[in-house]
Amino acid sequence: MKIIAYDRFKPGVTMDDVQPYLKDEVSNVWRLWKAGIVRENYARADEPGVVIVFECDTVDTCRRYLDDFPLSKAGLLDWFTIAVDAPWPIENLFAAGLDIGEPFDRTLGSNA
């Protein structure tokens, strides 16, 4: 199962508080990536933090990995998780005559 996890600094936490842990934090993510547990890793664009996509059997297993992160152990982060699954086959929702011809992206208009 894929689990999307994102963090938020706890109130009052600054980058100065986080800095001493970053080397160990990144090493931990890399180790999990090499093990196939972390599938994707992103920096948040809206605020400081990360979004990590895990491959785990359960959310509880993912939480164990999250709790083991150095910044988590230091009490600097709150983690949020969303379990996701493959979508129901979209084709089953549409009538056979549905227009799926090119151009697929019609937001560009006819001048593109």
Summary of the structure (lengths in Angstrom):
residues: 112
radius of gyration: 19.4
end to end distance: 39.0
largest distance: 59.2
contacts: 235
relative contact order: 0.23
helix: 36%
strand: 25%
